[in-house]
Structure formats: C-alpha cells, structure tokens
Amino acid sequence: MDLARFWDSHDLTDFEDELEPVEEEVFQRRMLVRLSLDAKEAEAVERLAESQGLSPGELIVKWVRERVQG
C-alpha cells in the first residue's frame, strides 16, 4: 500500500532526470490461446491440476512449456 500511496502523490515526470533508456525488451509478450475440451477432459485436467496445487490453466501452461522446451 505504501507504493500505491507514493504514486498517488507523485508522477513519473517528477523523476525524468533519473530515467535511463533501455535497449532490451522490458515486458514479455504473451498470446492468449483459447482451448476447447469436452466435459470429461476438462474434469480430468481440473483433478490433475488440483492434485498438484495448480489451477487448470497453470497446469496446461506447464505442459506446453515442457513439450516446447523438451
């Protein structure tokens, strides 16, 4: 909350003399992918995700990364 209060009373232009240009990408670009599963598949993903302490979306991202990097 301190950070929010700080930016409520300050502006980035207050620090223009301290800013530095950056060459590398600051934000990673992401693409939203829509996925359609039948009810049984969706339930299976939910169960597997819950058993690993993940959301279904987090589990699917984990699977994709394993396959892409593997």
N, CA, C and O atoms as a printed pandas DataFrame, in Angstrom:
     atom_number atom_name residue_name chain_id  residue_number  x_coord  y_coord  z_coord
0              1         N          MET        A               1    0.800   -1.194    0.000
1              2        CA          MET        A               1    0.000    0.000    0.000
2              3         C          MET        A               1    0.850    1.270    0.000
3              4         O          MET        A               1    0.425    2.303   -0.518
4              5         N          ASP        A               2    2.041    1.196    0.575
5              6        CA          ASP        A               2    2.904    2.376    0.580
6              7         C          ASP        A               2    3.236    2.816   -0.841
7              8         O          ASP        A               2    3.282    4.009   -1.140
8              9         N          LEU        A               3    3.463    1.844   -1.706
9             10        CA          LEU        A               3    3.787    2.148   -3.094
10            11         C          LEU        A               3    2.609    2.842   -3.779
11            12         O          LEU        A               3    2.793    3.809   -4.518
12            13         N          ALA        A               4    1.418    2.347   -3.532
13            14        CA          ALA        A               4    0.224    2.973   -4.122
14            15         C          ALA        A               4    0.066    4.397   -3.628
15            16         O          ALA        A               4   -0.237    5.295   -4.414
16            17         N          ARG        A               5    0.267    4.615   -2.344
17            18        CA          ARG        A               5    0.160    5.983   -1.788
18            19         C          ARG        A               5    1.220    6.898   -2.393
19            20         O          ARG        A               5    0.958    8.066   -2.680
20            21         N          PHE        A               6    2.429    6.347   -2.583
21            22        CA          PHE        A               6    3.503    7.135   -3.175
22            23         C          PHE        A               6    3.097    7.626   -4.556
23            24         O          PHE        A               6    3.217    8.814   -4.855
24            25         N          TRP        A               7    2.607    6.700   -5.415
25            26        CA          TRP        A               7    2.256    7.080   -6.783
26            27         C          TRP        A               7    0.967    7.896   -6.847
27            28         O          TRP        A               7    0.697    8.533   -7.865
28            29         N          ASP        A               8    0.174    7.891   -5.788
29            30        CA          ASP        A               8   -0.995    8.777   -5.727
30            31         C          ASP        A               8   -0.560   10.227   -5.591
31            32         O          ASP        A               8   -1.274   11.139   -6.009
32            33         N          SER        A               9    0.612   10.436   -5.006
33            34        CA          SER        A               9    1.070   11.807   -4.772
34            35         C          SER        A               9    2.279   12.206   -5.628
35            36         O          SER        A               9    2.788   13.318   -5.493
36            37         N          HIS        A              10    2.738   11.314   -6.500
37            38        CA          HIS        A              10    3.878   11.604   -7.365
38            39         C          HIS        A              10    3.541   11.247   -8.808
39            40         O          HIS        A              10    2.556   10.563   -9.087
40            41         N          ASP        A              11    4.371   11.721   -9.699
41            42        CA          ASP        A              11    4.194   11.466  -11.121
42            43         C          ASP        A              11    5.539   11.072  -11.694
43            44         O          ASP        A              11    6.576   11.523  -11.209
44            45         N          LEU        A              12    5.535   10.239  -12.718
45            46        CA          LEU        A              12    6.788    9.794  -13.333
46            47         C          LEU        A              12    7.621   10.979  -13.813
47            48         O          LEU        A              12    8.850   10.927  -13.791
48            49         N          THR        A              13    6.955   12.037  -14.244
49            50        CA          THR        A              13    7.698   13.205  -14.728
50            51         C          THR        A              13    8.499   13.873  -13.607
51            52         O          THR        A              13    9.405   14.659  -13.882
52            53         N          ASP        A              14    8.171   13.566  -12.338
53            54        CA          ASP        A              14    8.966   14.088  -11.220
54            55         C          ASP        A              14   10.382   13.504  -11.229
55            56         O          ASP        A              14   11.279   14.038  -10.577
56            57         N          PHE        A              15   10.581   12.422  -11.960
57            58        CA          PHE        A              15   11.851   11.708  -11.940
58            59         C          PHE        A              15   12.496   11.623  -13.317
59            60         O          PHE        A              15   13.362   10.777  -13.544
60            61         N          GLU        A              16   12.087   12.486  -14.234
61            62        CA          GLU        A              16   12.606   12.433  -15.605
62            63         C          GLU        A              16   14.123   12.482  -15.668
63            64         O          GLU        A              16   14.725   11.819  -16.512
64            65         N          ASP        A              17   14.748   13.250  -14.795
65            66        CA          ASP        A              17   16.205   13.370  -14.821
66            67         C          ASP        A              17   16.899   12.086  -14.356
67            68         O          ASP        A              17   18.106   11.941  -14.547
68            69         N          GLU        A              18   16.162   11.161  -13.753
69            70        CA          GLU        A              18   16.740    9.903  -13.274
70            71         C          GLU        A              18   16.448    8.725  -14.207
71            72         O          GLU        A              18   16.972    7.632  -13.991
72            73         N          LEU        A              19   15.629    8.925  -15.230
73            74        CA          LEU        A              19   15.271    7.840  -16.137
74            75         C          LEU        A              19   16.408    7.534  -17.102
75            76         O          LEU        A              19   17.149    8.427  -17.514
76            77         N          GLU        A              20   16.533    6.260  -17.456
77            78        CA          GLU        A              20   17.549    5.822  -18.398
78            79         C          GLU        A              20   16.889    5.002  -19.495
79            80         O          GLU        A              20   15.975    4.227  -19.214
80            81         N          PRO        A              21   17.331    5.157  -20.738
81            82        CA          PRO        A              21   16.765    4.330  -21.808
82            83         C          PRO        A              21   17.237    2.877  -21.668
83            84         O          PRO        A              21   18.357    2.615  -21.228
84            85         N          VAL        A              22   16.377    1.958  -22.043
85            86        CA          VAL        A              22   16.726    0.535  -22.011
86            87         C          VAL        A              22   16.585   -0.044  -23.411
87            88         O          VAL        A              22   15.624    0.246  -24.124
88            89         N          GLU        A              23   17.546   -0.858  -23.791
89            90        CA          GLU        A              23   17.549   -1.453  -25.119
90            91         C          GLU        A              23   16.785   -2.775  -25.147
91            92         O          GLU        A              23   16.087   -3.072  -26.116
92            93         N          GLU        A              24   16.920   -3.582  -24.060
93            94        CA          GLU        A              24   16.278   -4.889  -24.063
94            95         C          GLU        A              24   14.772   -4.767  -23.807
95            96         O          GLU        A              24   14.280   -3.765  -23.287
96            97         N          GLU        A              25   14.077   -5.815  -24.189
97            98        CA          GLU        A              25   12.628   -5.845  -24.012
98            99         C          GLU        A              25   12.299   -5.877  -22.521
99           100         O          GLU        A              25   12.861   -6.676  -21.771
100          101         N          VAL        A              26   11.399   -5.018  -22.103
101          102        CA          VAL        A              26   11.052   -4.921  -20.689
102          103         C          VAL        A              26    9.908   -5.864  -20.342
103          104         O          VAL        A              26    9.931   -6.505  -19.291
104          105         N          PHE        A              27    8.924   -5.954  -21.203
105          106        CA          PHE        A              27    7.763   -6.792  -20.955
106          107         C          PHE        A              27    7.747   -7.955  -21.928
107          108         O          PHE        A              27    8.022   -7.784  -23.115
108          109         N          GLN        A              28    7.426   -9.137  -21.424
109          110        CA          GLN        A              28    7.303  -10.300  -22.288
110          111         C          GLN        A              28    5.947  -10.240  -22.978
111          112         O          GLN        A              28    4.925   -9.984  -22.342
112          113         N          ARG        A              29    5.952  -10.474  -24.258
113          114        CA          ARG        A              29    4.698  -10.533  -24.993
114          115         C          ARG        A              29    4.061  -11.893  -24.762
115          116         O          ARG        A              29    4.743  -12.917  -24.729
116          117         N          ARG        A              30    2.768  -11.889  -24.606
117          118        CA          ARG        A              30    2.035  -13.137  -24.408
118          119         C          ARG        A              30    0.919  -13.224  -25.420
119          120         O          ARG        A              30    0.402  -12.212  -25.894
120          121         N          MET        A              31    0.558  -14.447  -25.740
121          122        CA          MET        A              31   -0.537  -14.676  -26.667
122          123         C          MET        A              31   -1.592  -15.496  -25.920
123          124         O          MET        A              31   -1.271  -16.493  -25.274
124          125         N          LEU        A              32   -2.816  -15.077  -26.012
125          126        CA          LEU        A              32   -3.914  -15.806  -25.410
126          127         C          LEU        A              32   -4.362  -16.882  -26.387
127          128         O          LEU        A              32   -4.647  -16.597  -27.550
128          129         N          VAL        A              33   -4.422  -18.129  -25.907
129          130        CA          VAL        A              33   -4.852  -19.250  -26.743
130          131         C          VAL        A              33   -6.135  -19.810  -26.146
131          132         O          VAL        A              33   -6.185  -20.147  -24.963
132          133         N          ARG        A              34   -7.144  -19.905  -26.954
133          134        CA          ARG        A              34   -8.415  -20.460  -26.497
134          135         C          ARG        A              34   -8.379  -21.967  -26.699
135          136         O          ARG        A              34   -7.945  -22.453  -27.744
136          137         N          LEU        A              35   -8.836  -22.700  -25.696
137          138        CA          LEU        A              35   -8.774  -24.158  -25.723
138          139         C          LEU        A              35  -10.161  -24.720  -25.458
139          140         O          LEU        A              35  -10.834  -24.298  -24.518
140          141         N          SER        A              36  -10.588  -25.658  -26.273
141          142        CA          SER        A              36  -11.900  -26.276  -26.110
142          143         C          SER        A              36  -11.719  -27.743  -25.744
143          144         O          SER        A              36  -11.118  -28.508  -26.499
144          145         N          LEU        A              37  -12.243  -28.136  -24.578
145          146        CA          LEU        A              37  -12.171  -29.521  -24.121
146          147         C          LEU        A              37  -13.582  -30.030  -23.894
147          148         O          LEU        A              37  -14.489  -29.259  -23.581
148          149         N          ASP        A              38  -13.761  -31.340  -24.054
149          150        CA          ASP        A              38  -15.075  -31.865  -23.682
150          151         C          ASP        A              38  -15.130  -31.968  -22.157
151          152         O          ASP        A              38  -14.116  -31.800  -21.480
152          153         N          ALA        A              39  -16.292  -32.236  -21.637
153          154        CA          ALA        A              39  -16.503  -32.214  -20.186
154          155         C          ALA        A              39  -15.576  -33.177  -19.445
155          156         O          ALA        A              39  -15.012  -32.824  -18.409
156          157         N          LYS        A              40  -15.418  -34.394  -19.975
157          158        CA          LYS        A              40  -14.553  -35.385  -19.306
158          159         C          LYS        A              40  -13.098  -34.921  -19.286
159          160         O          LYS        A              40  -12.408  -35.067  -18.277
160          161         N          GLU        A              41  -12.639  -34.366  -20.396
161          162        CA          GLU        A              41  -11.256  -33.861  -20.454
162          163         C          GLU        A              41  -11.063  -32.714  -19.465
163          164         O          GLU        A              41  -10.066  -32.673  -18.744
164          165         N          ALA        A              42  -12.009  -31.791  -19.431
165          166        CA          ALA        A              42  -11.910  -30.643  -18.530
166          167         C          ALA        A              42  -11.892  -31.099  -17.075
167          168         O          ALA        A              42  -11.118  -30.582  -16.269
168          169         N          GLU        A              43  -12.740  -32.061  -16.740
169          170        CA          GLU        A              43  -12.763  -32.584  -15.365
170          171         C          GLU        A              43  -11.451  -33.269  -15.014
171          172         O          GLU        A              43  -10.961  -33.131  -13.893
172          173         N          ALA        A              44  -10.883  -34.000  -15.952
173          174        CA          ALA        A              44   -9.602  -34.674  -15.718
174          175         C          ALA        A              44   -8.495  -33.648  -15.487
175          176         O          ALA        A              44   -7.665  -33.812  -14.594
176          177         N          VAL        A              45   -8.488  -32.599  -16.289
177          178        CA          VAL        A              45   -7.480  -31.542  -16.118
178          179         C          VAL        A              45   -7.660  -30.885  -14.757
179          180         O          VAL        A              45   -6.675  -30.623  -14.066
180          181         N          GLU        A              46   -8.888  -30.616  -14.364
181          182        CA          GLU        A              46   -9.146  -29.999  -13.056
182          183         C          GLU        A              46   -8.636  -30.889  -11.922
183          184         O          GLU        A              46   -8.004  -30.398  -10.987
184          185         N          ARG        A              47   -8.907  -32.190  -12.000
185          186        CA          ARG        A              47   -8.436  -33.116  -10.957
186          187         C          ARG        A              47   -6.912  -33.165  -10.896
187          188         O          ARG        A              47   -6.325  -33.091   -9.816
188          189         N          LEU        A              48   -6.276  -33.289  -12.061
189          190        CA          LEU        A              48   -4.809  -33.339  -12.098
190          191         C          LEU        A              48   -4.200  -32.045  -11.570
191          192         O          LEU        A              48   -3.225  -32.072  -10.818
192          193         N          ALA        A              49   -4.771  -30.923  -11.963
193          194        CA          ALA        A              49   -4.262  -29.628  -11.514
194          195         C          ALA        A              49   -4.392  -29.513   -9.998
195          196         O          ALA        A              49   -3.453  -29.099   -9.318
196          197         N          GLU        A              50   -5.554  -29.880   -9.476
197          198        CA          GLU        A              50   -5.783  -29.792   -8.026
198          199         C          GLU        A              50   -4.798  -30.672   -7.263
199          200         O          GLU        A              50   -4.313  -30.287   -6.200
200          201         N          SER        A              51   -4.504  -31.851   -7.803
201          202        CA          SER        A              51   -3.568  -32.762   -7.128
202          203         C          SER        A              51   -2.155  -32.185   -7.070
203          204         O          SER        A              51   -1.344  -32.591   -6.238
204          205         N          GLN        A              52   -1.868  -31.235   -7.960
205          206        CA          GLN        A              52   -0.544  -30.608   -7.984
206          207         C          GLN        A              52   -0.561  -29.203   -7.379
207          208         O          GLN        A              52    0.456  -28.509   -7.386
208          209         N          GLY        A              53   -1.708  -28.790   -6.859
209          210        CA          GLY        A              53   -1.808  -27.465   -6.254
210          211         C          GLY        A              53   -1.783  -26.345   -7.278
211          212         O          GLY        A              53   -1.340  -25.236   -6.980
212          213         N          LEU        A              54   -2.258  -26.632   -8.488
213          214        CA          LEU        A              54   -2.259  -25.646   -9.568
214          215         C          LEU        A              54   -3.682  -25.407  -10.041
215          216         O          LEU        A              54   -4.587  -26.198   -9.774
216          217         N          SER        A              55   -3.857  -24.314  -10.741
217          218        CA          SER        A              55   -5.116  -24.098  -11.443
218          219         C          SER        A              55   -5.045  -24.880  -12.749
219          220         O          SER        A              55   -3.949  -25.210  -13.201
220          221         N          PRO        A              56   -6.182  -25.185  -13.365
221          222        CA          PRO        A              56   -6.126  -25.873  -14.655
222          223         C          PRO        A              56   -5.281  -25.118  -15.690
223          224         O          PRO        A              56   -4.521  -25.731  -16.439
224          225         N          GLY        A              57   -5.414  -23.813  -15.727
225          226        CA          GLY        A              57   -4.631  -23.019  -16.678
226          227         C          GLY        A              57   -3.139  -23.128  -16.421
227          228         O          GLY        A              57   -2.349  -23.246  -17.358
228          229         N          GLU        A              58   -2.749  -23.087  -15.147
229          230        CA          GLU        A              58   -1.324  -23.211  -14.806
230          231         C          GLU        A              58   -0.783  -24.576  -15.218
231          232         O          GLU        A              58    0.346  -24.683  -15.699
232          233         N          LEU        A              59   -1.591  -25.617  -15.027
233          234        CA          LEU        A              59   -1.156  -26.963  -15.410
234          235         C          LEU        A              59   -0.973  -27.065  -16.918
235          236         O          LEU        A              59    0.010  -27.639  -17.387
236          237         N          ILE        A              60   -1.900  -26.518  -17.671
237          238        CA          ILE        A              60   -1.799  -26.573  -19.129
238          239         C          ILE        A              60   -0.577  -25.799  -19.613
239          240         O          ILE        A              60    0.124  -26.253  -20.518
240          241         N          VAL        A              61   -0.314  -24.632  -19.017
241          242        CA          VAL        A              61    0.883  -23.862  -19.384
242          243         C          VAL        A              61    2.138  -24.680  -19.066
243          244         O          VAL        A              61    3.084  -24.703  -19.853
244          245         N          LYS        A              62    2.142  -25.342  -17.925
245          246        CA          LYS        A              62    3.281  -26.192  -17.541
246          247         C          LYS        A              62    3.504  -27.281  -18.591
247          248         O          LYS        A              62    4.637  -27.516  -19.012
248          249         N          TRP        A              63    2.429  -27.942  -19.011
249          250        CA          TRP        A              63    2.538  -28.991  -20.029
250          251         C          TRP        A              63    3.092  -28.446  -21.336
251          252         O          TRP        A              63    3.968  -29.056  -21.948
252          253         N          VAL        A              64    2.591  -27.317  -21.752
253          254        CA          VAL        A              64    3.060  -26.726  -23.017
254          255         C          VAL        A              64    4.547  -26.402  -22.926
255          256         O          VAL        A              64    5.310  -26.707  -23.842
256          257         N          ARG        A              65    4.954  -25.787  -21.830
257          258        CA          ARG        A              65    6.373  -25.438  -21.673
258          259         C          ARG        A              65    7.264  -26.683  -21.660
259          260         O          ARG        A              65    8.359  -26.668  -22.222
260          261         N          GLU        A              66    6.797  -27.757  -21.023
261          262        CA          GLU        A              66    7.580  -28.994  -21.004
262          263         C          GLU        A              66    7.765  -29.547  -22.423
263          264         O          GLU        A              66    8.850  -30.005  -22.781
264          265         N          ARG        A              67    6.713  -29.499  -23.211
265          266        CA          ARG        A              67    6.791  -30.018  -24.585
266          267         C          ARG        A              67    7.629  -29.121  -25.497
267          268         O          ARG        A              67    8.389  -29.611  -26.332
268          269         N          VAL        A              68    7.489  -27.825  -25.335
269          270        CA          VAL        A              68    8.216  -26.887  -26.189
270          271         C          VAL        A              68    9.707  -26.910  -25.855
271          272         O          VAL        A              68   10.549  -26.865  -26.752
272          273         N          GLN        A              69   10.027  -26.979  -24.574
273          274        CA          GLN        A              69   11.430  -26.955  -24.149
274          275         C          GLN        A              69   12.062  -28.345  -24.197
275          276         O          GLN        A              69   13.287  -28.462  -24.249
276          277         N          GLY        A              70   11.251  -29.392  -24.181
277          278        CA          GLY        A              70   11.730  -30.754  -24.068
278          279         C          GLY        A              70   12.299  -31.302  -25.298
279          280         O          GLY        A              70   12.737  -32.452  -25.317
